[in-house]
């Protein structure tokens, strides 16, 4: 028998159990972040507040078990950033910094890139209501996020899927400004 094999197997089983728990908590956090975003779009701020309390509890529990397993929990953290950033932009018209969210660089940047799509949705809803000022405000946040990351070039092992998210953000920004300009031109034509 190879020495210490039982001890090594036991340690690997502990790691596997910890990973399974981290994945379970990640899925729960991702689900709650998605629900919170839906409620924010619907302007159900009371319901969103309740979900954000759950999100914080999910995140705290995840942080307690994820050490060494951050690769598996990255998406949960970026979904958290996306939800919290959207909440902050809607409620106080500001983009939260990574420190205030307690997040590392990669999930923070990836979460901000994802919030661009949510801001496009907000801008289009504002345009549907003929509120050009709100639409322009959301567009400005989209552009600020994109411009702040435009110079970044990192390997996928450091910032996974960033280039695709950056390209997607650019396309969403272009579509949003095109709609804003179209409605402004229509408004001028009617004046």
PyMOL commands that set and color helices and strands:
alter all, ss='L'
color gray80, all
select helices_A, chain A and resi 5-41+45-65+70-92+98-101+105-128+132-149+162-190
alter helices_A, ss='H'
color red, helices_A
deselect
rebuild
show_as cartoon
